Amino acid sequence: HLEWFFEKFPAGQFWEWLADSPAEGLEWMIKLFGSSRYLSDILISDEEIWGWLGGRREELGLDRTRAVLGHAAAGEGGNLEALRALRRRETLRIAMAERLFPEHLAEVFESFSALADFILGKVLLLSGFQSGGICVLGLGKLGGRELNFGSDVDLLFLVEQSVDSEETVKLLQRFLSALKEGGRDQALYRVDLRLRPHGDHGSLFMTPRDCLHYYEAEADAWEYQMLIKARPVAGSEGLGQKFLDALNPFIFRKEWPGDILERIRQVKRRYEAMVEEKGETRSNIKLGLGGIRDAEFSVQMLQLIFGHRYPALQAPGMFGALEIARQEKLLKDREYGILKENYAFLRRIENRLQLFDNQQAFNIPKDPARLKALARDMGFRDKAGRPASENFREHLNVLQDQTRGLFEKFFYGRSRPA
């Protein structure tokens, strides 16, 4: 990466640039070049942002991303090429803020989710949706305002009863094509529609009435858990919010039939068995034992059971729900601390794995060099003759055991010391 960066300068000018650059900026550049091909490519290929290495905190903070989005929202028009440039630049800015400054992880995810909301809204308009007859609901990480750098965006489309179905299909296909064009590094977002009613076999869009009927009469148990994170992200917010208000009593019930919660547990057991078959029980930081899913499902079970009694617990984001669970004494202070800190640590690992090559990746590297680079990127160093990679793995194993213990207590209802 350094060689490629060097070649971008006319003869001799790299050394002039190097002499004028502050040491802090050079340190940031070396860290970036050594840890992420994707981010390095963004930086090197865009001369206008080389000045970010000058060390100006205001250029790299999350406040700057908020200001950029606010300015862009006030502007007119726009095109896909401009949106792709915005996506890449702000991805780099947010990623560098997360690595270099003490930004709270929730704020990092909120900023990246706000970027996605903005782009989805603009692409919707560019695709030909000019009226308020459609709402794009965000599910999963996007819905919870905790989108990470390698996430797909999980979407569900709601339309008014009166829309032209054939025209709507055409415009939605244009919308989806615009998001995925450009390949791995240039595409705006990968879209996942499998969480919609009937999954891959379902209609591309539904009216609120038909969608509500599905969740009343046909939905599987896990779909209620999934809907905890649903929120309008583009199009008519009023249309989407009215639908979610009508759906709320089905998600946060006063009482749950025992078989529904047990079916949710059965689905989780099936995924655990699949991970075990692949030999990824400890290496997969998302789906493995004590991983991201275990932390999230611990809190989501509390939300399903107690969300009716404590409306603030219905918060779609993990960090917000954790705080409310602690305030309402559903979590002890120690349990809250373990889940919050361990979840943040796992999500930071996830960021680094996925930013390395802009791919979805959840397994701790087996290659010693890659593992060492990850460990050092996470702040671990050689200590008392012990390699950084071993210190990192030991810390991760302890963290996974703690998280799994709490997961079994809150999700499966088993008593085990934290």
C-alpha positions as CSV (number, residue, x, y, z in Angstrom):
1,H,0.0,0.0,0.0
2,L,2.8,2.4,0.8
3,E,4.4,1.6,-2.6
4,W,1.2,2.3,-4.3
5,F,0.7,5.5,-2.4
6,F,4.3,6.6,-3.4
7,E,3.5,6.0,-7.1
8,K,0.5,8.4,-6.9
9,F,2.9,11.4,-6.5
10,P,4.8,13.1,-9.3
11,A,8.6,12.5,-9.1
12,G,10.0,13.7,-5.8
13,Q,6.8,15.2,-4.4
14,F,6.1,12.3,-2.0
15,W,9.2,13.3,0.0
16,E,8.0,16.9,0.2
17,W,4.5,15.7,1.3
18,L,6.2,13.4,3.9
19,A,8.3,16.2,5.3
20,D,5.2,18.5,5.7
21,S,3.0,15.8,7.3
22,P,2.7,15.5,11.1
23,A,4.1,12.4,12.8
24,E,0.6,11.5,14.1
25,G,-0.9,11.5,10.6
26,L,1.9,9.2,9.3
27,E,1.3,6.8,12.2
28,W,-2.4,6.7,11.2
29,M,-1.5,6.0,7.6
30,I,0.8,3.1,8.5
31,K,-1.8,1.6,10.8
32,L,-4.4,1.9,8.0
33,F,-2.1,0.4,5.3
34,G,-1.3,-2.5,7.6
35,S,-4.8,-3.5,8.6
36,S,-7.2,-2.9,5.7
37,R,-6.9,-3.3,2.0
38,Y,-10.4,-1.7,1.5
39,L,-9.8,1.4,3.5
40,S,-6.3,1.8,2.1
41,D,-7.8,1.7,-1.4
42,I,-10.3,4.4,-0.6
43,L,-7.6,6.7,0.8
44,I,-5.0,6.2,-1.9
45,S,-7.4,6.5,-4.8
46,D,-8.9,9.8,-3.6
47,E,-6.4,12.7,-3.5
48,E,-8.9,15.1,-2.0
49,I,-8.9,13.3,1.3
50,W,-5.2,12.9,1.7
51,G,-5.4,16.0,3.9
52,W,-7.2,13.9,6.5
53,L,-3.7,12.5,7.4
54,G,-2.8,16.0,8.5
55,G,-4.1,15.1,11.9
56,R,-7.0,17.5,12.1
57,R,-9.4,15.9,14.6
58,E,-12.3,17.8,13.2
59,E,-11.9,16.2,9.8
60,L,-12.1,12.7,11.2
61,G,-14.7,12.9,14.0
62,L,-18.2,11.6,13.8
63,D,-19.5,15.2,14.0
64,R,-18.0,15.8,10.6
65,T,-20.0,12.9,9.1
66,R,-23.2,14.3,10.6
67,A,-22.4,17.7,9.1
68,V,-21.7,16.2,5.7
69,L,-25.0,14.3,5.7
70,G,-26.9,17.4,6.9
71,H,-25.4,19.4,4.1
72,A,-26.1,16.7,1.5
73,A,-29.7,16.3,2.7
74,A,-30.3,20.0,2.1
75,G,-29.0,19.8,-1.5
76,E,-31.0,18.9,-4.6
77,G,-30.7,16.1,-7.0
78,G,-27.5,14.0,-6.9
79,N,-26.6,10.9,-8.8
80,L,-25.3,7.4,-8.1
81,E,-21.7,8.2,-8.8
82,A,-21.8,11.0,-6.2
83,L,-23.5,8.7,-3.7
84,R,-20.8,6.0,-4.2
85,A,-18.1,8.6,-3.6
86,L,-19.9,9.8,-0.4
87,R,-20.3,6.2,0.8
88,R,-16.6,5.5,0.4
89,R,-15.4,8.7,2.0
90,E,-17.7,8.6,5.0
91,T,-17.0,4.9,5.5
92,L,-13.3,5.8,5.7
93,R,-14.0,8.7,8.0
94,I,-16.2,6.7,10.4
95,A,-13.8,3.7,10.4
96,M,-10.8,6.0,11.2
97,A,-12.8,7.7,14.0
98,E,-13.6,4.3,15.5
99,R,-9.9,3.2,15.4
100,L,-8.2,6.5,16.4
101,F,-10.4,8.3,18.8
102,P,-12.4,7.3,21.9
103,E,-15.7,7.3,20.1
104,H,-18.5,5.2,21.8
105,L,-19.2,2.2,19.6
106,A,-23.0,3.0,19.7
107,E,-22.2,6.4,18.1
108,V,-20.0,4.8,15.5
109,F,-22.8,2.4,14.5
110,E,-25.4,5.2,14.6
111,S,-23.3,7.3,12.2
112,F,-22.8,4.4,9.8
113,S,-26.6,3.6,10.0
114,A,-27.4,7.3,9.3
115,L,-25.2,7.2,6.2
116,A,-27.2,4.1,5.0
117,D,-30.5,5.8,5.8
118,F,-29.5,8.8,3.8
119,I,-28.3,6.8,0.8
120,L,-31.3,4.5,0.7
121,G,-33.6,7.6,0.7
122,K,-31.7,9.2,-2.1
123,V,-31.6,6.1,-4.2
124,L,-35.3,5.6,-3.7
125,L,-35.9,9.0,-5.2
126,L,-33.5,8.4,-8.1
127,S,-35.3,5.2,-8.8
128,G,-38.5,7.1,-9.5
129,F,-40.4,6.9,-6.2
130,Q,-41.6,10.5,-5.9
131,S,-44.7,10.1,-3.7
132,G,-45.3,9.0,-0.2
133,G,-46.8,5.7,-1.2
134,I,-43.9,3.5,-0.1
135,C,-41.9,2.8,3.1
136,V,-38.6,1.0,3.3
137,L,-38.4,-0.8,6.7
138,G,-34.9,-1.5,8.0
139,L,-34.5,-4.8,9.9
140,G,-31.6,-6.4,11.6
141,K,-28.5,-4.3,12.2
142,L,-29.8,-1.4,10.1
143,G,-33.1,-1.3,11.9
144,G,-31.3,-1.3,15.3
145,R,-29.1,1.6,14.2
146,E,-26.1,-0.6,14.8
147,L,-24.9,-1.3,11.2
148,N,-21.3,-2.4,11.0
149,F,-19.0,-1.9,8.1
150,G,-19.6,-5.3,6.4
151,S,-23.3,-5.7,7.1
152,D,-25.9,-6.4,4.5
153,V,-29.0,-4.2,4.8
154,D,-32.1,-6.2,5.6
155,L,-35.1,-4.5,4.0
156,L,-38.9,-4.9,3.8
157,F,-41.0,-2.9,1.4
158,L,-44.5,-1.6,2.4
159,V,-46.8,0.2,-0.2
160,E,-50.1,1.8,-0.1
161,Q,-53.1,-0.2,-1.2
162,S,-53.7,2.1,-4.2
163,V,-50.3,1.8,-5.9
164,D,-49.8,0.3,-9.4
165,S,-48.3,-3.2,-8.7
166,E,-46.5,-3.6,-12.0
167,E,-45.0,-0.1,-11.9
168,T,-43.9,-0.6,-8.2
169,V,-42.1,-3.9,-9.1
170,K,-40.2,-2.1,-11.9
171,L,-39.2,0.8,-9.7
172,L,-38.1,-1.5,-6.8
173,Q,-36.0,-3.6,-9.2
174,R,-34.4,-0.4,-10.4
175,F,-33.8,0.6,-6.7
176,L,-32.2,-2.8,-5.9
177,S,-30.0,-2.8,-9.0
178,A,-28.7,0.7,-8.2
179,L,-27.7,-0.4,-4.7
180,K,-25.7,-3.4,-5.9
181,E,-24.1,-2.1,-9.1
182,G,-20.3,-1.6,-9.1
183,G,-19.0,-4.8,-7.6
184,R,-17.7,-5.5,-4.1
185,D,-15.8,-2.2,-3.5
186,Q,-18.1,0.2,-5.4
187,A,-21.6,-1.1,-4.7
188,L,-23.6,1.0,-2.3
189,Y,-25.0,-1.9,-0.2
190,R,-25.6,-5.6,-0.4
191,V,-29.4,-6.1,0.2
192,D,-30.9,-9.1,2.0
193,L,-34.7,-9.5,1.5
194,R,-35.0,-12.9,3.2
195,L,-36.5,-11.6,6.4
196,R,-39.6,-10.4,4.6
197,P,-42.8,-12.5,5.0
198,H,-42.4,-15.9,3.4
199,G,-38.7,-15.2,2.8
200,D,-37.3,-15.9,-0.7
201,H,-40.7,-17.1,-1.8
202,G,-42.5,-13.9,-0.6
203,S,-43.8,-11.0,-2.5
204,L,-41.3,-8.2,-3.2
205,F,-43.6,-5.8,-1.4
206,M,-46.8,-5.9,0.7
207,T,-49.5,-3.5,1.8
208,P,-49.6,-2.8,5.6
209,R,-52.9,-4.7,5.8
210,D,-51.6,-7.9,4.2
211,C,-48.3,-7.7,6.1
212,L,-50.1,-7.3,9.4
213,H,-52.3,-10.3,8.6
214,Y,-49.2,-12.4,7.9
215,Y,-47.7,-11.6,11.3
216,E,-51.0,-12.2,13.0
217,A,-51.8,-15.5,11.5
218,E,-48.7,-17.1,9.7
219,A,-45.4,-15.8,11.1
220,D,-43.0,-18.2,12.7
221,A,-41.9,-17.5,16.3
222,W,-38.4,-16.1,15.4
223,E,-40.0,-13.5,13.2
224,Y,-41.4,-11.7,16.3
225,Q,-38.0,-11.5,17.8
226,M,-36.6,-10.2,14.4
227,L,-39.2,-7.4,14.4
228,I,-37.9,-5.9,17.6
229,K,-35.4,-4.0,15.4
230,A,-37.8,-2.9,12.6
231,R,-38.0,0.8,11.8
232,P,-38.7,3.1,8.8
233,V,-35.4,4.0,7.1
234,A,-36.6,5.5,3.8
235,G,-39.8,6.7,2.0
236,S,-42.9,7.5,4.0
237,E,-42.0,7.3,7.7
238,G,-45.7,7.8,8.6
239,L,-46.7,4.8,6.6
240,G,-44.1,2.6,8.2
241,Q,-44.6,3.9,11.8
242,K,-48.4,3.4,11.6
243,F,-47.8,-0.2,10.6
244,L,-45.3,-0.8,13.4
245,D,-47.7,0.7,15.9
246,A,-50.3,-1.8,14.9
247,L,-47.8,-4.6,15.0
248,N,-46.4,-3.7,18.5
249,P,-48.9,-5.8,20.5
250,F,-47.8,-8.9,18.6
251,I,-44.1,-8.3,19.4
252,F,-44.3,-7.1,23.0
253,R,-47.1,-9.3,24.5
254,K,-48.4,-9.3,28.0
255,E,-48.1,-13.1,28.0
256,W,-46.4,-15.4,25.5
257,P,-47.6,-18.9,24.9
258,G,-44.8,-21.1,26.1
259,D,-44.4,-22.9,22.8
260,I,-43.6,-19.7,20.9
261,L,-40.5,-18.9,23.1
262,E,-39.5,-22.5,23.0
263,R,-39.6,-22.5,19.1
264,I,-37.3,-19.5,19.2
265,R,-34.9,-21.5,21.3
266,Q,-35.2,-24.4,18.9
267,V,-34.1,-22.2,16.0
268,K,-31.1,-21.1,18.0
269,R,-30.1,-24.7,18.8
270,R,-30.2,-25.5,15.1
271,Y,-27.9,-22.7,14.3
272,E,-25.5,-23.8,17.1
273,A,-25.5,-27.3,15.7
274,M,-24.6,-26.0,12.2
275,V,-21.7,-23.9,13.6
276,E,-20.5,-27.0,15.5
277,E,-20.6,-29.1,12.4
278,K,-18.3,-26.5,10.7
279,G,-15.9,-26.6,13.6
280,E,-16.4,-22.9,14.3
281,T,-17.8,-23.1,17.9
282,R,-15.0,-21.0,19.3
283,S,-13.6,-19.2,16.1
284,N,-16.9,-17.7,14.9
285,I,-17.3,-14.5,16.9
286,K,-20.9,-14.0,15.5
287,L,-22.6,-17.4,15.7
288,G,-20.2,-19.3,17.9
289,L,-20.7,-20.0,21.6
290,G,-20.4,-16.8,23.6
291,G,-20.4,-14.7,20.5
292,I,-22.3,-11.7,19.2
293,R,-25.6,-13.6,18.8
294,D,-25.5,-14.9,22.3
295,A,-25.2,-11.4,23.7
296,E,-28.0,-10.1,21.5
297,F,-30.3,-13.0,22.1
298,S,-29.9,-12.6,25.9
299,V,-31.2,-9.1,25.7
300,Q,-33.9,-9.8,23.1
301,M,-35.4,-12.5,25.3
302,L,-35.7,-10.0,28.1
303,Q,-37.3,-7.6,25.6
304,L,-39.9,-10.1,24.4
305,I,-40.8,-11.1,28.0
306,F,-40.7,-7.7,29.7
307,G,-41.2,-5.2,26.8
308,H,-44.9,-4.9,27.5
309,R,-44.3,-4.0,31.1
310,Y,-41.4,-1.6,30.4
311,P,-42.0,0.2,27.1
312,A,-38.6,1.8,27.1
313,L,-37.1,-1.7,26.9
314,Q,-38.5,-1.9,23.3
315,A,-35.5,0.1,22.1
316,P,-34.2,-1.5,18.9
317,G,-30.5,-1.0,19.7
318,M,-28.5,-3.3,21.8
319,F,-26.8,-0.7,24.0
320,G,-30.0,1.2,24.7
321,A,-31.9,-2.0,25.6
322,L,-29.0,-3.1,27.9
323,E,-29.2,0.2,29.8
324,I,-32.9,0.0,30.3
325,A,-32.7,-3.6,31.4
326,R,-30.1,-2.5,34.1
327,Q,-32.3,0.4,35.2
328,E,-35.3,-1.9,35.6
329,K,-33.3,-4.4,37.6
330,L,-33.6,-7.1,35.0
331,L,-29.9,-7.2,34.8
332,K,-27.5,-7.0,37.8
333,D,-24.8,-4.3,37.5
334,R,-22.2,-7.0,37.0
335,E,-24.3,-8.8,34.3
336,Y,-24.8,-5.5,32.5
337,G,-21.1,-4.7,32.6
338,I,-20.2,-8.1,31.2
339,L,-22.7,-8.0,28.3
340,K,-21.9,-4.4,27.4
341,E,-18.1,-4.7,27.4
342,N,-18.0,-8.1,25.8
343,Y,-20.5,-7.2,23.1
344,A,-18.5,-4.0,22.3
345,F,-15.2,-6.0,22.1
346,L,-16.8,-8.6,19.8
347,R,-18.2,-6.0,17.5
348,R,-14.9,-4.2,17.3
349,I,-13.3,-7.5,16.2
350,E,-16.1,-7.9,13.7
351,N,-15.3,-4.5,12.3
352,R,-11.6,-5.3,11.8
353,L,-12.3,-8.7,10.2
354,Q,-14.7,-7.2,7.7
355,L,-12.8,-4.1,6.9
356,F,-9.6,-6.1,6.1
357,D,-11.0,-6.9,2.6
358,N,-14.5,-5.5,2.6
359,Q,-16.1,-8.9,3.0
360,Q,-18.4,-10.5,5.5
361,A,-16.1,-12.4,7.8
362,F,-16.7,-13.7,11.3
363,N,-13.9,-16.2,12.0
364,I,-10.7,-15.5,13.9
365,P,-7.9,-16.0,11.4
366,K,-6.0,-19.3,11.4
367,D,-3.0,-17.8,9.6
368,P,-0.5,-16.8,12.3
369,A,0.5,-13.5,10.5
370,R,-3.2,-12.5,10.1
371,L,-3.9,-13.4,13.7
372,K,-1.0,-11.4,15.0
373,A,-2.1,-8.4,12.9
374,L,-5.6,-8.7,14.3
375,A,-4.3,-9.0,17.9
376,R,-2.1,-5.9,17.6
377,D,-4.9,-4.0,15.8
378,M,-7.1,-4.8,18.9
379,G,-4.5,-3.3,21.2
380,F,-2.7,-6.5,22.4
381,R,1.1,-6.6,22.6
382,D,3.8,-9.2,23.4
383,K,4.0,-9.5,27.2
384,A,6.4,-11.4,29.4
385,G,7.6,-13.5,26.5
386,R,4.1,-14.3,25.4
387,P,3.0,-13.3,21.9
388,A,0.2,-10.8,21.4
389,S,-1.9,-13.4,19.5
390,E,-1.9,-15.7,22.6
391,N,-2.9,-12.9,24.9
392,F,-5.7,-11.9,22.5
393,R,-7.0,-15.5,22.3
394,E,-6.9,-16.0,26.0
395,H,-8.9,-12.8,26.6
396,L,-11.4,-13.7,23.9
397,N,-11.9,-17.2,25.4
398,V,-12.6,-15.7,28.9
399,L,-15.0,-13.2,27.3
400,Q,-16.9,-15.9,25.4
401,D,-17.3,-18.1,28.5
402,Q,-18.7,-15.2,30.4
403,T,-21.1,-14.2,27.6
404,R,-22.3,-17.8,27.2
405,G,-23.0,-18.2,30.9
406,L,-25.3,-15.2,30.8
407,F,-26.9,-16.3,27.6
408,E,-27.8,-19.7,29.0
409,K,-29.3,-17.9,32.0
410,F,-31.5,-15.4,30.2
411,F,-32.2,-17.2,26.9
412,Y,-32.5,-20.8,27.9
413,G,-33.5,-20.1,31.5
414,R,-30.6,-22.1,33.0
415,S,-28.8,-20.9,36.2
416,R,-25.1,-20.6,35.8
417,P,-22.7,-18.2,37.6
418,A,-21.6,-15.2,35.4
